[in-house]
Amino acid sequence: MEHKSKSGGVGSSNRVAMNEEGRISELPDALLLQILSSLPTENAIATSVLSKRWRSLWTMLPKLKFDCDYNPVIHDDNIDPRVFSENVLKSLALHKAPVFESLHLKFAGEYDCLDVGMWMATAFARGVRRLVLDSFYQEEQTVTLPSVLFGYNDTLEILKLKCAIDLEFPSRVCLKSLRKLCLDQVHFKDEESVCNLFRGCPSLEELVVDRYSNADVATYTIAVPSLLRLTINDLNQEGGYGNGGYVINAPALKYLDISGFNGLGSCLIEKAPELVEAKISYVSDITNENILESLTSAKRLILHLSPLEVKVPTGKIFDQLVFLELCTYEIEWWNLLSIMLGSSPKLQILKLTDVYLREDKKNPDERIWNPPKCVPECLLFHLETFVWIGYECQRGDEKEVAMYILQNARQLKKATISTKRIEMGMLEKLEKRREMLNKLASVLWDSNSCQLVFEST
């Protein structure tokens, strides 16, 4: 009797499992594909052994991602490159989704360029719209992408290339539909390859570049008439090509973000009349540059730099500028503020910030700001919002700037002053801050129409 009961229990358990599996299998394909999409591609493919219903379901997934370090069966992070390559090719051959939205491949630099070329060729033949090639370094080996595959493609819209990848384009490429291109620490053989790639992207709207400026070409030229957004993060390193530089010609540009341009030979930017917003950070020691001069059409500017480190244009008017953010930890930041206030007659929002909330800022406490001889037009007629994050009341330069703006901004509607949090036990500091806040409130041009807010960060 006991054996019979035990046997019956197992059978009941099996029936429950079969019923649950059956109920899942009865779900519509669209919902099952949504479930499979949340799994790593290798796991989704593994479901093909469950039943006839599941055998080819994964082949309809619109997005595929293969990682050479991931094996769902044996959990081995040392998969043979040949096995991984064959698995990718086999999966791509079986794949039959009507729209191939995305293919993401992560592999080591030791992989043969022929294997990578086969993956790309198969994906291009299937009309893939988004391709990510993430190649990590292994014993300093890199993969050179076959340039012939870039000869013509009219379906690829997004291309991301990362790390251990070498690019050589002896002739012009044609990526007709490419809208977004991300180049993360890839290496170009020569300057001609850089130019040929960008010339071959007539629809390119967004370009993101992370690179070591000294690692490959000396002059990095970006000439893309259709480009709307450009982000460059120069990681820089010693040696290599020394003081190389950038040439940027993007007349339709609306957004520009450049960072880390240190010790370069040049940075020449053609004026972009359609520019809406620009962020310039950590730029210094460039021999020949026209960065600020190229930004005079911008409506929003974020400048994390010192006037001692860049060429400040004279006689140039930022007559479209309505938003300005400056960092108060840069050397002589207040001089850049004076210049920008005098050159921005329509400025409506001014934000000063110490993003690190440093107590040991670069400027000595005894340095005092010399205000403009004449009150800038923007303070008299247009400035409505003033924000200061990381205000330090003990510093003479910051106190003078704050008082000057509050005294002279006659259209100001709201001023927010944020100081670093002071512990309750530090009574002397708390008392000094209270005195400072009262003094700032007393110098407002019109305390009835302006809301003054004090915060602790």
C-alpha positions as a Python dict, from the first residue, in 0.01 Angstrom:
ca = {
    (1, 'M'): (0, 0, 0),
    (2, 'E'): (283, 233, 87),
    (3, 'H'): (454, 163, -247),
    (4, 'K'): (134, 223, -436),
    (5, 'S'): (73, 553, -258),
    (6, 'K'): (428, 665, -328),
    (7, 'S'): (396, 574, -691),
    (8, 'G'): (70, 757, -716),
    (9, 'G'): (226, 1066, -561),
    (10, 'V'): (503, 1077, -821),
    (11, 'G'): (256, 1035, -1098),
    (12, 'S'): (48, 1318, -961),
    (13, 'S'): (354, 1541, -945),
    (14, 'N'): (443, 1460, -1304),
    (15, 'R'): (90, 1536, -1416),
    (16, 'V'): (100, 1873, -1242),
    (17, 'A'): (432, 1958, -1410),
    (18, 'M'): (299, 1845, -1748),
    (19, 'N'): (-15, 2051, -1699),
    (20, 'E'): (189, 2359, -1610),
    (21, 'E'): (415, 2307, -1912),
    (22, 'G'): (108, 2260, -2128),
    (23, 'R'): (-49, 2580, -2002),
    (24, 'I'): (270, 2775, -2078),
    (25, 'S'): (290, 2622, -2424),
    (26, 'E'): (-69, 2727, -2491),
    (27, 'L'): (24, 3094, -2455),
    (28, 'P'): (33, 3294, -2780),
    (29, 'D'): (365, 3319, -2964),
    (30, 'A'): (390, 3692, -2903),
    (31, 'L'): (382, 3642, -2527),
    (32, 'L'): (624, 3349, -2535),
    (33, 'L'): (868, 3554, -2745),
    (34, 'Q'): (842, 3833, -2490),
    (35, 'I'): (937, 3583, -2219),
    (36, 'L'): (1228, 3448, -2424),
    (37, 'S'): (1349, 3801, -2493),
    (38, 'S'): (1411, 3849, -2121),
    (39, 'L'): (1655, 3553, -2117),
    (40, 'P'): (2014, 3536, -2240),
    (41, 'T'): (2004, 3423, -2603),
    (42, 'E'): (2185, 3098, -2520),
    (43, 'N'): (1914, 3012, -2265),
    (44, 'A'): (1639, 3100, -2512),
    (45, 'I'): (1794, 2866, -2770),
    (46, 'A'): (1815, 2590, -2507),
    (47, 'T'): (1432, 2591, -2478),
    (48, 'S'): (1415, 2431, -2824),
    (49, 'V'): (1450, 2085, -2662),
    (50, 'L'): (1134, 2126, -2452),
    (51, 'S'): (883, 2024, -2717),
    (52, 'K'): (796, 2055, -3082),
    (53, 'R'): (616, 2382, -3007),
    (54, 'W'): (937, 2531, -2867),
    (55, 'R'): (1176, 2387, -3124),
    (56, 'S'): (1189, 2688, -3354),
    (57, 'L'): (1024, 2954, -3141),
    (58, 'W'): (1354, 3124, -3049),
    (59, 'T'): (1434, 3174, -3418),
    (60, 'M'): (1167, 3446, -3426),
    (61, 'L'): (1339, 3659, -3160),
    (62, 'P'): (1406, 4007, -3302),
    (63, 'K'): (1715, 4058, -3082),
    (64, 'L'): (2010, 3824, -3031),
    (65, 'K'): (2311, 3855, -2798),
    (66, 'F'): (2604, 3615, -2783),
    (67, 'D'): (2877, 3631, -2519),
    (68, 'C'): (3186, 3412, -2558),
    (69, 'D'): (3223, 3406, -2178),
    (70, 'Y'): (2877, 3264, -2119),
    (71, 'N'): (2778, 2899, -2142),
    (72, 'P'): (2441, 2813, -1982),
    (73, 'V'): (2516, 2440, -1971),
    (74, 'I'): (2865, 2400, -1826),
    (75, 'H'): (2921, 2749, -1685),
    (76, 'D'): (3266, 2759, -1840),
    (77, 'D'): (3421, 3098, -1909),
    (78, 'N'): (3686, 2949, -2137),
    (79, 'I'): (3478, 2844, -2436),
    (80, 'D'): (3679, 2735, -2736),
    (81, 'P'): (3671, 3020, -2992),
    (82, 'R'): (3595, 2776, -3273),
    (83, 'V'): (3296, 2632, -3086),
    (84, 'F'): (3161, 2979, -3006),
    (85, 'S'): (3201, 3093, -3367),
    (86, 'E'): (3022, 2784, -3501),
    (87, 'N'): (2738, 2832, -3253),
    (88, 'V'): (2692, 3194, -3361),
    (89, 'L'): (2694, 3106, -3731),
    (90, 'K'): (2454, 2816, -3682),
    (91, 'S'): (2214, 3033, -3480),
    (92, 'L'): (2223, 3311, -3739),
    (93, 'A'): (2157, 3059, -4015),
    (94, 'L'): (1847, 2929, -3833),
    (95, 'H'): (1724, 3274, -3735),
    (96, 'K'): (1416, 3382, -3934),
    (97, 'A'): (1251, 3674, -3753),
    (98, 'P'): (1080, 3901, -4009),
    (99, 'V'): (1264, 4200, -3858),
    (100, 'F'): (1617, 4153, -3726),
    (101, 'E'): (1634, 4439, -3480),
    (102, 'S'): (1962, 4380, -3302),
    (103, 'L'): (2272, 4159, -3284),
    (104, 'H'): (2517, 4200, -2996),
    (105, 'L'): (2842, 4000, -3004),
    (106, 'K'): (3095, 3996, -2722),
    (107, 'F'): (3422, 3822, -2802),
    (108, 'A'): (3796, 3833, -2736),
    (109, 'G'): (4052, 4001, -2955),
    (110, 'E'): (4205, 3661, -3027),
    (111, 'Y'): (3915, 3568, -3255),
    (112, 'D'): (3997, 3535, -3623),
    (113, 'C'): (3885, 3827, -3839),
    (114, 'L'): (3737, 3575, -4082),
    (115, 'D'): (3502, 3449, -3811),
    (116, 'V'): (3396, 3803, -3724),
    (117, 'G'): (3355, 3878, -4094),
    (118, 'M'): (3126, 3575, -4135),
    (119, 'W'): (2911, 3688, -3842),
    (120, 'M'): (2881, 4037, -3986),
    (121, 'A'): (2815, 3920, -4341),
    (122, 'T'): (2537, 3688, -4225),
    (123, 'A'): (2380, 3960, -4010),
    (124, 'F'): (2399, 4214, -4292),
    (125, 'A'): (2239, 3964, -4530),
    (126, 'R'): (1954, 3928, -4280),
    (127, 'G'): (1907, 4306, -4272),
    (128, 'V'): (2010, 4364, -3910),
    (129, 'R'): (1928, 4716, -3792),
    (130, 'R'): (2152, 4740, -3485),
    (131, 'L'): (2495, 4579, -3454),
    (132, 'V'): (2717, 4581, -3144),
    (133, 'L'): (3068, 4434, -3161),
    (134, 'D'): (3227, 4429, -2816),
    (135, 'S'): (3578, 4288, -2841),
    (136, 'F'): (3781, 4277, -2521),
    (137, 'Y'): (4159, 4257, -2506),
    (138, 'Q'): (4324, 3920, -2453),
    (139, 'E'): (4703, 3918, -2462),
    (140, 'E'): (4693, 4251, -2652),
    (141, 'Q'): (4533, 4084, -2956),
    (142, 'T'): (4291, 4279, -3175),
    (143, 'V'): (4048, 4205, -3455),
    (144, 'T'): (4058, 4391, -3787),
    (145, 'L'): (3710, 4423, -3936),
    (146, 'P'): (3689, 4336, -4308),
    (147, 'S'): (3650, 4669, -4486),
    (148, 'V'): (3471, 4505, -4780),
    (149, 'L'): (3164, 4451, -4560),
    (150, 'F'): (3126, 4828, -4524),
    (151, 'G'): (3120, 4879, -4901),
    (152, 'Y'): (2741, 4903, -4911),
    (153, 'N'): (2467, 4853, -4655),
    (154, 'D'): (2123, 5014, -4656),
    (155, 'T'): (1960, 4854, -4347),
    (156, 'L'): (2201, 4913, -4058),
    (157, 'E'): (2084, 5205, -3843),
    (158, 'I'): (2297, 5174, -3527),
    (159, 'L'): (2658, 5053, -3506),
    (160, 'K'): (2859, 5023, -3184),
    (161, 'L'): (3223, 4911, -3190),
    (162, 'K'): (3419, 4863, -2869),
    (163, 'C'): (3781, 4812, -2763),
    (164, 'A'): (4003, 4552, -2933),
    (165, 'I'): (3896, 4641, -3287),
    (166, 'D'): (4112, 4782, -3565),
    (167, 'L'): (3957, 4976, -3851),
    (168, 'E'): (4113, 5021, -4194),
    (169, 'F'): (3917, 5178, -4479),
    (170, 'P'): (4141, 5235, -4782),
    (171, 'S'): (3836, 5342, -4982),
    (172, 'R'): (3508, 5511, -4904),
    (173, 'V'): (3243, 5305, -4727),
    (174, 'C'): (2866, 5330, -4770),
    (175, 'L'): (2642, 5285, -4467),
    (176, 'K'): (2341, 5449, -4624),
    (177, 'S'): (2094, 5426, -4335),
    (178, 'L'): (2330, 5456, -4037),
    (179, 'R'): (2190, 5709, -3788),
    (180, 'K'): (2399, 5641, -3476),
    (181, 'L'): (2766, 5540, -3449),
    (182, 'C'): (2954, 5467, -3125),
    (183, 'L'): (3331, 5419, -3136),
    (184, 'D'): (3467, 5315, -2797),
    (185, 'Q'): (3848, 5290, -2789),
    (186, 'V'): (3875, 5137, -3135),
    (187, 'H'): (4186, 5202, -3344),
    (188, 'F'): (4207, 5348, -3694),
    (189, 'K'): (4502, 5255, -3913),
    (190, 'D'): (4539, 5608, -4052),
    (191, 'E'): (4365, 5943, -4094),
    (192, 'E'): (4232, 5839, -4435),
    (193, 'S'): (4038, 5555, -4269),
    (194, 'V'): (3873, 5802, -4031),
    (195, 'C'): (3766, 6029, -4314),
    (196, 'N'): (3644, 5745, -4535),
    (197, 'L'): (3423, 5606, -4260),
    (198, 'F'): (3253, 5936, -4179),
    (199, 'R'): (3215, 6033, -4545),
    (200, 'G'): (3032, 5707, -4605),
    (201, 'C'): (2756, 5780, -4351),
    (202, 'P'): (2526, 6031, -4527),
    (203, 'S'): (2242, 5987, -4274),
    (204, 'L'): (2449, 5992, -3956),
    (205, 'E'): (2281, 6197, -3682),
    (206, 'E'): (2460, 6093, -3362),
    (207, 'L'): (2829, 6015, -3306),
    (208, 'V'): (2980, 5907, -2974),
    (209, 'V'): (3359, 5874, -2954),
    (210, 'D'): (3563, 5751, -2657),
    (211, 'R'): (3931, 5731, -2743),
    (212, 'Y'): (4291, 5776, -2639),
    (213, 'S'): (4394, 6065, -2862),
    (214, 'N'): (4756, 5948, -2877),
    (215, 'A'): (4677, 5585, -2953),
    (216, 'D'): (4611, 5587, -3328),
    (217, 'V'): (4585, 5888, -3562),
    (218, 'A'): (4729, 6234, -3502),
    (219, 'T'): (4442, 6439, -3647),
    (220, 'Y'): (4090, 6305, -3596),
    (221, 'T'): (3868, 6470, -3856),
    (222, 'I'): (3490, 6459, -3821),
    (223, 'A'): (3324, 6602, -4131),
    (224, 'V'): (2959, 6497, -4134),
    (225, 'P'): (2702, 6741, -4281),
    (226, 'S'): (2404, 6550, -4136),
    (227, 'L'): (2538, 6520, -3779),
    (228, 'L'): (2307, 6651, -3503),
    (229, 'R'): (2470, 6520, -3182),
    (230, 'L'): (2842, 6476, -3112),
    (231, 'T'): (3001, 6346, -2792),
    (232, 'I'): (3379, 6305, -2759),
    (233, 'N'): (3548, 6182, -2443),
    (234, 'D'): (3925, 6198, -2490),
    (235, 'L'): (4088, 5964, -2240),
    (236, 'N'): (4439, 6077, -2337),
    (237, 'Q'): (4761, 5897, -2254),
    (238, 'E'): (5133, 5962, -2262),
    (239, 'G'): (5343, 5880, -2566),
    (240, 'G'): (5186, 5771, -2891),
    (241, 'Y'): (5129, 6047, -3143),
    (242, 'G'): (5203, 6329, -2900),
    (243, 'N'): (4998, 6644, -2933),
    (244, 'G'): (4749, 6548, -3199),
    (245, 'G'): (4412, 6711, -3236),
    (246, 'Y'): (4060, 6732, -3374),
    (247, 'V'): (3893, 6898, -3670),
    (248, 'I'): (3513, 6912, -3646),
    (249, 'N'): (3295, 7022, -3936),
    (250, 'A'): (2928, 6955, -3864),
    (251, 'P'): (2717, 7252, -3979),
    (252, 'A'): (2385, 7094, -3870),
    (253, 'L'): (2508, 7017, -3516),
    (254, 'K'): (2259, 7084, -3235),
    (255, 'Y'): (2432, 6919, -2936),
    (256, 'L'): (2805, 6907, -2857),
    (257, 'D'): (2975, 6744, -2557),
    (258, 'I'): (3355, 6732, -2542),
    (259, 'S'): (3563, 6628, -2243),
    (260, 'G'): (3925, 6557, -2158),
    (261, 'F'): (4092, 6762, -2431),
    (262, 'N'): (4424, 6809, -2250),
    (263, 'G'): (4762, 6881, -2404),
    (264, 'L'): (4641, 6859, -2764),
    (265, 'G'): (4804, 7033, -3056),
    (266, 'S'): (4475, 7161, -3191),
    (267, 'C'): (4097, 7158, -3170),
    (268, 'L'): (3936, 7345, -3457),
    (269, 'I'): (3556, 7352, -3477),
    (270, 'E'): (3366, 7502, -3767),
    (271, 'K'): (3084, 7721, -3646),
    (272, 'A'): (2753, 7539, -3613),
    (273, 'P'): (2471, 7793, -3668),
    (274, 'E'): (2205, 7545, -3549),
    (275, 'L'): (2377, 7464, -3217),
    (276, 'V'): (2136, 7446, -2923),
    (277, 'E'): (2343, 7305, -2637),
    (278, 'A'): (2712, 7247, -2566),
    (279, 'K'): (2899, 7102, -2269),
    (280, 'I'): (3275, 7159, -2248),
    (281, 'S'): (3464, 6992, -1961),
    (282, 'Y'): (3822, 6937, -1852),
    (283, 'V'): (3982, 7117, -2145),
    (284, 'S'): (4331, 7263, -2106),
    (285, 'D'): (4671, 7324, -2269),
    (286, 'I'): (4558, 7315, -2632),
    (287, 'T'): (4805, 7492, -2859),
    (288, 'N'): (4559, 7597, -3129),
    (289, 'E'): (4187, 7601, -3052),
    (290, 'N'): (3868, 7797, -3115),
    (291, 'I'): (3628, 7610, -2888),
    (292, 'L'): (3438, 7897, -2725),
    (293, 'E'): (3444, 8098, -3046),
    (294, 'S'): (3258, 7817, -3223),
    (295, 'L'): (2975, 7812, -2967),
    (296, 'T'): (2831, 8160, -3012),
    (297, 'S'): (2504, 8025, -3158),
    (298, 'A'): (2428, 7806, -2855),
    (299, 'K'): (2120, 7859, -2640),
    (300, 'R'): (2255, 7649, -2350),
    (301, 'L'): (2618, 7627, -2236),
    (302, 'I'): (2777, 7415, -1963),
    (303, 'L'): (3140, 7515, -1914),
    (304, 'H'): (3357, 7319, -1671),
    (305, 'L'): (3681, 7497, -1747),
    (306, 'S'): (3908, 7785, -1652),
    (307, 'P'): (3952, 8102, -1860),
    (308, 'L'): (4326, 8047, -1821),
    (309, 'E'): (4304, 7719, -2011),
    (310, 'V'): (4107, 7821, -2321),
    (311, 'K'): (4103, 8108, -2564),
    (312, 'V'): (3820, 8343, -2466),
    (313, 'P'): (3692, 8528, -2775),
    (314, 'T'): (3687, 8906, -2774),
    (315, 'G'): (3409, 9100, -2941),
    (316, 'K'): (3198, 8785, -2973),
    (317, 'I'): (2842, 8798, -2847),
    (318, 'F'): (2652, 8490, -2724),
    (319, 'D'): (2332, 8660, -2830),
    (320, 'Q'): (2122, 8340, -2830),
    (321, 'L'): (2234, 8214, -2488),
    (322, 'V'): (1958, 8174, -2228),
    (323, 'F'): (2115, 7913, -1994),
    (324, 'L'): (2471, 7914, -1856),
    (325, 'E'): (2636, 7675, -1610),
    (326, 'L'): (2989, 7733, -1476),
    (327, 'C'): (3199, 7534, -1228),
    (328, 'T'): (3332, 7725, -928),
    (329, 'Y'): (3627, 7496, -856),
    (330, 'E'): (3818, 7596, -1170),
    (331, 'I'): (4103, 7847, -1153),
    (332, 'E'): (3975, 8206, -1181),
    (333, 'W'): (3628, 8086, -1271),
    (334, 'W'): (3487, 8427, -1176),
    (335, 'N'): (3672, 8594, -1464),
    (336, 'L'): (3501, 8358, -1708),
    (337, 'L'): (3172, 8449, -1540),
    (338, 'S'): (3235, 8820, -1595),
    (339, 'I'): (3313, 8762, -1962),
    (340, 'M'): (3008, 8544, -2020),
    (341, 'L'): (2771, 8783, -1840),
    (342, 'G'): (2894, 9068, -2053),
    (343, 'S'): (2865, 8866, -2374),
    (344, 'S'): (2521, 8711, -2314),
    (345, 'P'): (2258, 8988, -2325),
    (346, 'K'): (1958, 8748, -2321),
    (347, 'L'): (2071, 8517, -2040),
    (348, 'Q'): (1775, 8403, -1829),
    (349, 'I'): (1918, 8120, -1614),
    (350, 'L'): (2255, 8119, -1440),
    (351, 'K'): (2382, 7812, -1256),
    (352, 'L'): (2707, 7800, -1060),
    (353, 'T'): (2814, 7464, -925),
    (354, 'D'): (3086, 7277, -749),
    (355, 'V'): (2998, 6927, -864),
    (356, 'Y'): (3234, 6771, -610),
    (357, 'L'): (3139, 7000, -317),
    (358, 'R'): (3509, 7047, -247),
    (359, 'E'): (3632, 7225, 61),
    (360, 'D'): (3985, 7271, -82),
    (361, 'K'): (3906, 7454, -403),
    (362, 'K'): (4183, 7560, -639),
    (363, 'N'): (4148, 7931, -570),
    (364, 'P'): (4304, 8073, -252),
    (365, 'D'): (4056, 8235, -14),
    (366, 'E'): (4218, 8579, -37),
    (367, 'R'): (4146, 8617, -410),
    (368, 'I'): (3868, 8871, -454),
    (369, 'W'): (3650, 8901, -763),
    (370, 'N'): (3664, 9222, -960),
    (371, 'P'): (3310, 9282, -1088),
    (372, 'P'): (3235, 9426, -1433),
    (373, 'K'): (3267, 9804, -1460),
    (374, 'C'): (2916, 9824, -1601),
    (375, 'V'): (2625, 9605, -1497),
    (376, 'P'): (2571, 9349, -1776),
    (377, 'E'): (2255, 9383, -1982),
    (378, 'C'): (2138, 9033, -1891),
    (379, 'L'): (2129, 9122, -1519),
    (380, 'L'): (1933, 9438, -1581),
    (381, 'F'): (1670, 9300, -1815),
    (382, 'H'): (1660, 8919, -1849),
    (383, 'L'): (1806, 8703, -1569),
    (384, 'E'): (1515, 8535, -1388),
    (385, 'T'): (1670, 8227, -1224),
    (386, 'F'): (1994, 8201, -1026),
    (387, 'V'): (2116, 7870, -877),
    (388, 'W'): (2435, 7812, -682),
    (389, 'I'): (2521, 7457, -572),
    (390, 'G'): (2815, 7416, -334),
    (391, 'Y'): (2829, 7781, -227),
    (392, 'E'): (3105, 7844, 27),
    (393, 'C'): (3029, 8150, 239),
    (394, 'Q'): (3382, 8169, 385),
    (395, 'R'): (3543, 8235, 47),
    (396, 'G'): (3581, 8597, -52),
    (397, 'D'): (3541, 8538, -425),
    (398, 'E'): (3216, 8345, -387),
    (399, 'K'): (3065, 8592, -140),
    (400, 'E'): (3140, 8885, -370),
    (401, 'V'): (2990, 8712, -675),
    (402, 'A'): (2672, 8612, -493),
    (403, 'M'): (2614, 8959, -353),
    (404, 'Y'): (2680, 9127, -689),
    (405, 'I'): (2428, 8912, -874),
    (406, 'L'): (2157, 8944, -609),
    (407, 'Q'): (2206, 9321, -596),
    (408, 'N'): (2197, 9380, -972),
    (409, 'A'): (1964, 9113, -1117),
    (410, 'R'): (1657, 9335, -1141),
    (411, 'Q'): (1429, 9077, -1309),
    (412, 'L'): (1523, 8791, -1074),
    (413, 'K'): (1228, 8572, -975),
    (414, 'K'): (1402, 8291, -788),
    (415, 'A'): (1748, 8245, -636),
    (416, 'T'): (1852, 7912, -485),
    (417, 'I'): (2169, 7898, -273),
    (418, 'S'): (2283, 7549, -172),
    (419, 'T'): (2563, 7501, 81),
    (420, 'K'): (2739, 7192, 204),
    (421, 'R'): (2562, 7034, 500),
    (422, 'I'): (2699, 7137, 840),
    (423, 'E'): (2668, 6901, 1137),
    (424, 'M'): (2450, 7028, 1421),
    (425, 'G'): (2739, 7021, 1669),
    (426, 'M'): (2948, 7272, 1471),
    (427, 'L'): (2787, 7577, 1625),
    (428, 'E'): (3040, 7832, 1500),
    (429, 'K'): (3001, 7727, 1138),
    (430, 'L'): (2624, 7721, 1172),
    (431, 'E'): (2624, 8075, 1311),
    (432, 'K'): (2848, 8202, 1029),
    (433, 'R'): (2622, 8045, 770),
    (434, 'R'): (2317, 8203, 929),
    (435, 'E'): (2484, 8545, 917),
    (436, 'M'): (2580, 8489, 554),
    (437, 'L'): (2227, 8393, 452),
    (438, 'N'): (2083, 8697, 625),
    (439, 'K'): (2331, 8923, 449),
    (440, 'L'): (2249, 8777, 109),
    (441, 'A'): (1878, 8822, 173),
    (442, 'S'): (1936, 9186, 266),
    (443, 'V'): (2099, 9280, -65),
    (444, 'L'): (1826, 9153, -296),
    (445, 'W'): (1724, 9414, -554),
    (446, 'D'): (1357, 9345, -492),
    (447, 'S'): (1281, 9107, -208),
    (448, 'N'): (908, 9124, -280),
    (449, 'S'): (927, 8983, -633),
    (450, 'C'): (1218, 8740, -584),
    (451, 'Q'): (1196, 8412, -395),
    (452, 'L'): (1523, 8337, -212),
    (453, 'V'): (1570, 7968, -119),
    (454, 'F'): (1851, 7826, 99),
    (455, 'E'): (1931, 7454, 91),
    (456, 'S'): (2191, 7213, 232),
    (457, 'T'): (2345, 6946, 10),
}
